Amino acid sequence: MANETDTNKDDGQKPGNDKSENRRRRSEAFKRAAGAACYTLLGLDVTGVDMPGGNRQSIRVQCGKESVIVTRRPNPKRARLEVSALYALGAHGGAVPKVLAFDGIWLIQEDLGDRRLSQALAAANPKKGGRWMDAGVKSVAANQNAATACGFEKSVITIGTDPGWLRTVFGMPARLGRFLGVSPPALREPELAKMMRVRKPYFIKWDARPGNAMARDDGSVAWFDWEHAGCRNRMDDLAWLLADEYMPDRPEAEARVLARYLDSFAQGMASPDEAMEYFHTYGTLHTCVRLALIFNSKKDGPWWNAEKVLAGDKVGVTRTNCLNSLGRVSRWAAEAPLVKNLLPWLEQLPDRLPPENPPKAA
């Protein structure tokens, strides 16, 4: 199961010469092995290779005018889960890449392009950004519906049920408060645990961050990296997507997509009102997860380069991303009775953020 506290980590530190050389050698060996797998499984001559930003387990292999994505997962069980999900969802209208070959070690997939949804959102004006938000939510719903249509959710485990995981999530506001020097009020954890319980388990991606989706030229969105999929509440995927630090805070666009797709994500909930309360509660806590991850990555160092972290799909360690998330989470907490007491604390946090990096000397 993907751990919400360590998704797409990067410590931001420059490696030493020995580490850098070892990393280069491993990268070159990986490229050679991926190219050989592409030739063996597809019979295609390799004309070039490229490491997609942020993904250390995949490589883009150029074969003449065509290109494919070649992936090697370190965990064979998770690799089989990913392939099974891709086949099942792809056969039932899901928004996923096509599987071209799999030999138990190497997975070769359709190349969806080189523009992540996070990059498309960052580059878009508010109107276009709203359309990308809608396309992202629509595609998440399509994948969930595809899994239900073919019964695939019966093939995967229910995740997010460990009481220890829940305690970790409930502890994220306090962890964020330690980073910023201001403690949050206590949460009513027994009531929160009841709210966050799994109702009827439905298939979810679980790490539905914008960095795990590609924005396509036709305006659609498709999702990759399925090795952490499982069953839980459908609303979880929606919270992961809309709470991400790379998702712009656009309340009107958010309200439109929630109204348009709520029925799909609310399956298993007792009512639309319960679904919205769940979304705002989980979304508030998940935002604290993302912010705590940002400050755990930043430590005492400067803010990271915004262009580089976006291109490399790194944790969004920028002041702008933090302000974006804090603006949104205050709105959400105000709508969720079980976390509403966090609101005065959340409203203090923008003033607690470190200032922007000083300009570099000429």
Salt bridges, closest charged atoms under 4 A:
GLU4 OE2 - HIS286 ND1 2.47
ASP10 OD2 - ARG56 NH2 3.43
ASP10 OD2 - LYS314 NZ 3.25
GLU21 OE2 - ARG24 NH2 2.73
GLU21 OE2 - ARG25 NE 3.06
GLU28 OE2 - LYS31 NZ 3.65
ASP50 OD2 - ARG60 NH1 3.38
GLU82 OE1 - ARG73 NE 2.75
GLU110 OE2 - ARG216 NH2 3.38
ASP111 OD2 - ARG60 NE 2.67
ASP134 OD2 - ARG260 NH1 2.45
GLU191 OE2 - ARG188 NE 2.89
ASP207 OD1 - LYS205 NZ 2.80
ASP217 OD1 - ARG115 NH2 3.85
ASP225 OD1 - ARG73 NH2 2.67
GLU227 OE1 - ARG73 NH2 3.32
GLU227 OE2 - HIS228 NE2 3.79
ASP236 OD2 - ARG232 NH1 2.80
ASP244 OD1 - ARG290 NE 3.98
GLU245 OE1 - ARG290 NE 2.85
ASP249 OD1 - ARG331 NH2 2.68
GLU254 OE1 - ARG331 NH2 2.96
GLU274 OE2 - ARG199 NH2 3.41
ASP313 OD2 - ARG116 NH1 3.42
ASP313 OD2 - ARG209 NH2 3.28
